[in-house]
Amino acid sequence: MAETISSILNSKGRRIWSIDPEATIFDAIAMMAEKSVGALLVCSGHKLVGIISERDYARKVILQGKSSKDTRVEEIMTHPVITVSPAHTIDDCMRIITDHRVRHLPVIDGDELIGVISIGDLVRAIIAHQAETIDHLHAYISGRY
């Protein structure tokens, strides 16, 4: 698909939920629950330094017997972060997510963090595109084109 990430951000919005690397894992998990998200970007000032997900929590805190109130985000965050630009296509991003086995991609424009997309955002865009294609084909077959 040639649709770009910019169009997804334009429709879904550019809201970014982030946390400081010095925060506790407990604070990160509480924020994820409050915002109904599966990951937070980790930012030091305005600089993206990592990403923390529910997967990181399960694998690096719970399974290792660490305390979420005593462990800092920077100790378990994933870094460096795989990012994309607004010009990347949906196909590009699906390939990146599949190859790197990640679920979230921060979107960077130049040096500025402008949003984040999830695998769910990409799947929704693909389904919408396929539905539109099916509608066009039905119209063509039935002579309404």
Backbone bond lengths (Angstrom), bond angles and torsions (degrees), N, CA, C in turn:
res aa  C-N    CA-C-N  psi(-1)  N-CA   C-N-CA  omega(-1)  CA-C   N-CA-C  phi
1 M - - - 1.451 - - 1.526 109.79 -
2 A 1.296 114.73 137.15 1.463 120.10 -177.56 1.525 112.60 -88.12
3 E 1.326 117.69 -7.48 1.462 119.77 179.37 1.523 109.40 -60.71
4 T 1.330 115.66 138.41 1.463 119.66 -176.54 1.526 112.09 -96.20
5 I 1.296 114.03 164.44 1.461 121.67 178.44 1.527 110.04 -64.37
6 S 1.312 116.50 -29.84 1.462 120.52 177.26 1.522 110.71 -55.92
7 S 1.328 117.69 -42.09 1.468 120.45 -179.25 1.531 110.99 -67.93
8 I 1.315 117.68 -35.23 1.472 119.93 176.88 1.526 109.48 -65.22
9 L 1.330 116.78 -45.39 1.472 119.92 179.19 1.522 111.46 -63.05
10 N 1.328 116.86 -36.28 1.465 119.77 178.78 1.521 111.75 -64.30
11 S 1.335 117.27 -34.01 1.461 118.94 -178.97 1.538 112.37 -87.37
12 K 1.307 118.72 -36.40 1.468 120.03 -176.53 1.524 113.06 -90.23
13 G 1.312 116.11 -21.61 1.453 119.87 -177.10 1.515 110.66 103.48
14 R 1.301 114.35 169.86 1.464 119.99 -174.58 1.524 111.78 -118.03
15 R 1.297 116.90 24.00 1.460 120.53 -179.39 1.515 110.26 -63.49
16 I 1.314 115.22 133.47 1.463 122.01 -179.96 1.520 108.20 -123.12
17 W 1.315 115.68 127.66 1.458 121.00 173.67 1.519 107.03 -104.12
18 S 1.327 116.39 124.03 1.460 119.84 -177.43 1.516 110.63 -136.39
19 I 1.314 113.94 164.33 1.458 121.33 179.77 1.524 108.61 -140.95
20 D 1.305 115.99 154.15 1.459 123.02 179.55 1.533 109.75 -77.56
21 P 1.314 117.93 143.60 1.472 119.75 -179.66 1.528 113.72 -62.12
22 E 1.318 117.32 -22.14 1.470 121.61 -179.62 1.533 112.77 -82.40
23 A 1.322 117.96 -12.03 1.467 121.55 -178.91 1.527 109.83 -66.02
24 T 1.318 115.41 160.57 1.462 119.25 177.95 1.522 110.52 -83.00
25 I 1.307 114.67 158.87 1.465 120.45 176.45 1.527 109.23 -62.06
26 F 1.316 117.51 -36.85 1.461 120.81 177.88 1.525 110.30 -57.04
27 D 1.334 116.96 -45.32 1.467 121.19 179.05 1.529 110.95 -63.01
28 A 1.330 116.33 -39.21 1.469 120.48 179.66 1.526 110.90 -65.13
29 I 1.317 116.82 -45.96 1.469 120.57 -179.53 1.530 110.12 -65.61
30 A 1.320 116.91 -38.89 1.468 120.39 177.87 1.529 110.39 -62.99
31 M 1.335 117.29 -40.86 1.466 120.49 179.32 1.523 110.37 -67.26
32 M 1.338 117.46 -41.29 1.466 120.04 177.90 1.529 110.22 -59.63
33 A 1.321 116.95 -42.53 1.464 120.64 179.72 1.528 110.60 -65.57
34 E 1.325 116.87 -44.54 1.467 121.45 -179.40 1.525 112.05 -62.43
35 K 1.329 116.74 -39.70 1.465 121.44 -176.61 1.532 112.50 -92.13
36 S 1.318 117.42 -3.51 1.472 122.99 -178.50 1.529 111.83 56.19
37 V 1.331 115.31 49.54 1.459 121.65 177.36 1.524 109.52 -126.18
38 G 1.316 115.74 159.67 1.463 120.90 -178.52 1.508 113.72 -99.81
39 A 1.335 117.33 -2.73 1.461 120.73 -179.26 1.521 109.83 -157.80
40 L 1.312 115.28 155.36 1.460 122.29 174.95 1.520 108.49 -127.38
41 L 1.312 115.77 142.87 1.451 119.24 172.39 1.518 107.38 -78.76
42 V 1.304 116.88 143.01 1.460 121.88 178.97 1.515 106.55 -104.23
43 C 1.338 114.81 117.24 1.458 120.55 -176.00 1.520 110.28 -124.72
44 S 1.318 114.81 134.75 1.457 122.09 172.65 1.517 105.47 -107.81
45 G 1.319 115.65 106.92 1.461 119.29 -170.52 1.515 107.55 67.28
46 H 1.317 117.29 -125.02 1.468 121.26 178.34 1.522 111.50 -103.31
47 K 1.334 116.86 10.45 1.462 120.62 -176.24 1.532 110.83 -101.35
48 L 1.326 115.67 129.24 1.463 121.94 175.74 1.524 108.37 -74.10
49 V 1.338 116.52 121.25 1.470 120.27 -178.43 1.522 112.83 -118.34
50 G 1.342 117.67 -10.82 1.458 120.15 -179.51 1.518 111.36 179.73
51 I 1.317 114.04 -175.07 1.461 121.63 175.30 1.522 106.87 -144.15
52 I 1.305 116.16 142.93 1.460 121.00 177.84 1.518 108.06 -126.56
53 S 1.319 115.48 134.08 1.461 120.69 -176.99 1.526 110.32 -127.73
54 E 1.315 113.93 169.18 1.465 119.30 174.44 1.525 110.25 -59.79
55 R 1.306 116.24 -33.55 1.472 121.13 177.68 1.533 110.65 -62.53
56 D 1.347 116.61 -43.51 1.467 120.21 176.81 1.523 110.49 -59.06
57 Y 1.334 115.66 -43.85 1.460 120.73 179.90 1.523 111.09 -60.54
58 A 1.319 116.41 -47.94 1.467 119.98 -177.96 1.526 111.57 -63.38
59 R 1.297 116.79 -43.04 1.467 120.59 -174.33 1.520 114.53 -84.17
60 K 1.325 117.16 -32.83 1.463 120.02 -171.98 1.520 114.62 -106.78
61 V 1.324 116.52 -8.94 1.464 119.59 177.23 1.522 109.21 -117.97
62 I 1.300 117.12 -64.69 1.466 120.88 -175.32 1.524 111.65 -59.63
63 L 1.320 117.51 -53.94 1.461 120.35 -176.21 1.531 113.48 -67.00
64 Q 1.319 116.81 -21.46 1.462 120.07 179.05 1.525 112.60 -99.18
65 G 1.332 115.84 5.48 1.458 120.41 175.67 1.519 114.95 69.02
66 K 1.325 117.27 23.83 1.466 120.53 178.36 1.522 109.91 -83.45
67 S 1.309 115.33 162.84 1.460 121.59 177.28 1.522 109.47 -95.75
68 S 1.322 116.70 129.03 1.465 120.19 179.60 1.527 111.76 -68.49
69 K 1.318 117.63 -21.90 1.465 120.36 179.15 1.528 112.30 -86.31
70 D 1.336 116.89 -15.50 1.464 120.83 -178.84 1.528 113.40 -109.28
71 T 1.314 117.24 -4.70 1.463 121.21 -177.40 1.525 108.73 -106.69
72 R 1.333 115.28 134.26 1.466 120.16 179.95 1.525 110.35 -89.83
73 V 1.315 115.15 152.75 1.465 122.47 -179.73 1.525 110.88 -54.36
74 E 1.324 117.51 -43.44 1.466 120.92 -176.61 1.531 112.84 -62.21
75 E 1.320 117.53 -20.21 1.463 121.16 -179.50 1.526 112.59 -75.08
76 I 1.336 117.10 -24.54 1.475 118.64 -176.25 1.524 114.02 -125.65
77 M 1.334 117.73 -4.51 1.470 119.72 -177.40 1.519 110.42 -62.29
78 T 1.313 115.23 154.90 1.451 121.22 174.78 1.522 107.96 -87.32
79 H 1.316 115.65 129.24 1.463 121.59 177.08 1.509 108.74 -156.30
80 P 1.289 121.35 150.27 1.460 125.37 -6.20 1.527 110.92 -66.16
81 V 1.306 115.57 160.58 1.456 122.11 -175.82 1.530 109.62 -93.68
82 I 1.312 115.63 136.49 1.461 121.07 173.81 1.525 106.72 -80.71
83 T 1.321 116.60 125.08 1.465 121.58 -177.37 1.524 110.01 -124.07
84 V 1.327 114.56 165.66 1.461 121.82 174.97 1.522 108.41 -132.05
85 S 1.323 114.86 168.16 1.459 120.53 176.69 1.524 108.59 -106.15
86 P 1.323 118.15 165.87 1.466 120.52 177.73 1.527 112.49 -62.35
87 A 1.328 117.80 -20.61 1.465 121.58 -178.38 1.530 113.04 -83.68
88 H 1.326 118.28 -13.14 1.466 119.62 176.92 1.527 109.35 -60.73
89 T 1.327 115.95 146.94 1.464 120.09 177.79 1.525 109.83 -89.70
90 I 1.326 114.58 167.45 1.456 120.30 176.23 1.523 110.05 -60.65
91 D 1.327 116.81 -42.54 1.467 120.44 177.44 1.524 111.57 -59.66
92 D 1.338 116.85 -44.07 1.467 120.75 177.68 1.529 110.08 -55.55
93 C 1.319 115.57 -47.88 1.459 120.82 -175.91 1.526 112.39 -68.81
94 M 1.316 117.17 -37.23 1.468 119.44 176.12 1.524 110.17 -62.48
95 R 1.317 116.29 -39.43 1.458 120.76 178.02 1.538 110.55 -64.87
96 I 1.321 117.03 -44.57 1.469 121.69 179.82 1.526 110.34 -62.38
97 I 1.330 116.92 -47.18 1.463 121.03 -179.62 1.528 110.90 -61.75
98 T 1.315 116.93 -41.63 1.465 121.29 179.87 1.525 110.94 -68.31
99 D 1.322 117.14 -47.73 1.465 120.90 -177.35 1.527 112.92 -64.94
100 H 1.330 117.15 -37.38 1.465 121.23 -175.40 1.534 113.62 -99.09
101 R 1.329 115.53 -3.25 1.457 121.67 178.80 1.531 112.53 54.00
102 V 1.329 114.37 50.02 1.461 121.52 176.43 1.523 108.55 -118.77
103 R 1.313 116.66 164.79 1.465 120.88 -178.36 1.520 113.28 -117.23
104 H 1.331 116.67 -10.38 1.466 121.19 -177.02 1.521 109.49 -136.37
105 L 1.335 114.78 139.71 1.463 121.35 178.59 1.528 109.62 -128.92
106 P 1.335 117.89 112.09 1.460 119.71 172.19 1.528 109.53 -64.64
107 V 1.322 115.90 145.56 1.459 121.83 -179.30 1.527 108.06 -108.97
108 I 1.336 115.09 121.58 1.463 121.84 -177.41 1.523 108.64 -115.67
109 D 1.323 116.25 130.28 1.462 121.83 175.97 1.523 106.78 -116.45
110 G 1.330 116.52 105.18 1.467 120.20 -173.30 1.518 108.14 69.81
111 D 1.320 116.38 -115.00 1.467 121.62 176.78 1.522 111.92 -107.68
112 E 1.339 116.44 4.47 1.466 120.37 -173.11 1.524 112.08 -103.89
113 L 1.329 115.38 130.23 1.456 122.57 173.50 1.525 107.41 -77.79
114 I 1.357 116.42 117.58 1.469 118.73 -173.55 1.526 113.75 -115.64
115 G 1.321 118.30 -4.65 1.455 119.93 -179.99 1.507 111.57 168.85
116 V 1.304 114.44 -175.66 1.459 121.18 176.66 1.520 107.30 -146.61
117 I 1.324 116.30 140.64 1.456 120.39 175.61 1.518 108.95 -119.54
118 S 1.311 114.74 149.78 1.461 120.32 179.57 1.519 109.02 -114.72
119 I 1.294 115.43 168.17 1.456 119.73 176.42 1.530 109.73 -60.16
120 G 1.329 117.25 -33.72 1.466 121.01 176.92 1.517 112.22 -61.82
121 D 1.342 117.13 -40.68 1.463 120.92 177.31 1.523 110.75 -60.99
122 L 1.329 115.98 -42.42 1.466 120.86 -179.24 1.526 111.21 -66.58
123 V 1.322 116.67 -43.87 1.469 120.61 179.92 1.527 110.14 -63.26
124 R 1.329 117.98 -42.81 1.472 121.01 177.73 1.531 110.87 -59.28
125 A 1.328 117.00 -42.39 1.465 120.87 179.65 1.530 110.99 -64.85
126 I 1.309 116.89 -40.76 1.470 120.98 178.93 1.522 110.45 -65.16
127 I 1.318 117.22 -43.96 1.468 121.05 179.63 1.530 110.46 -63.49
128 A 1.315 117.42 -42.22 1.472 120.82 178.83 1.525 110.39 -62.85
129 H 1.319 117.06 -42.05 1.466 120.89 178.58 1.530 110.86 -63.97
130 Q 1.327 116.78 -42.42 1.467 119.81 179.30 1.526 111.32 -65.76
131 A 1.317 117.60 -38.73 1.471 120.71 178.25 1.525 110.38 -63.94
132 E 1.321 116.50 -39.88 1.463 120.49 178.04 1.528 110.63 -64.48
133 T 1.318 116.77 -42.24 1.470 121.16 178.01 1.528 110.54 -61.99
134 I 1.314 116.88 -43.60 1.475 121.06 178.76 1.522 110.38 -61.90
135 D 1.326 117.75 -43.29 1.466 121.06 177.91 1.521 111.43 -60.17
136 H 1.335 117.02 -42.99 1.467 120.69 178.68 1.528 110.81 -63.89
137 L 1.315 116.72 -41.79 1.463 120.12 179.33 1.530 111.52 -65.26
138 H 1.333 117.53 -41.22 1.475 120.69 176.53 1.525 110.37 -61.22
139 A 1.319 116.27 -43.40 1.459 120.36 179.52 1.530 110.62 -63.71
140 Y 1.297 117.42 -40.67 1.458 121.72 179.56 1.522 111.22 -65.40
141 I 1.340 115.98 -46.07 1.473 120.46 -178.70 1.519 111.78 -64.79
142 S 1.331 116.19 -38.07 1.461 119.25 -177.54 1.531 113.16 -86.28
143 G 1.323 116.89 1.53 1.463 120.14 176.53 1.523 114.27 82.84
144 R 1.297 118.19 9.81 1.470 121.37 179.02 1.516 111.89 -91.18
145 Y 1.297 117.57 10.04 1.461 121.30 -173.52 1.486 113.31 -81.96
